């Protein structure tokens, strides 16, 4: 496991650890995080090296060699112990469909999601899908997550 800390040590430093060991690299990064605005960062794993940089900057502010080869199977994000944080993740929309009035606070609505060989489909009740996309380079799905949108509340009921 690789751990990457940005703005740790009460905002004073950033570091990279491998297999919960000692820091591979630790650099002073005062004021790298902000309570007033989101800050962008990027992380790259290539050529037996880990590089961490700020959004819009090509040069990393922190980098180190990877001690031994490993396969990336999961990503996880968290704030540090006792800290509060806000996250935004950006990615390209593969498909976008207008769905006015598809949700209703007064009643449960049944949706379905299917995925097989990179073909992802979403539908409502027993209808044909209202949204679908085929990934040209599908990944093996090992985990699934569901959530309500920012600031919303919701109740989930799952049927298999």
Secondary structure, DSSP 8 states (H G I E B T S, - for coil): -EEEEEEHHHHTEEEEEETT-SEEEEEE-TT-S-SSS---EEEEEETTEEEEEETT-SS-SEEEE-SS------------TT-----------S-----TT---TTS---EEEEEETTEEEEEETTS-EEEEEE-TT------------TT---------
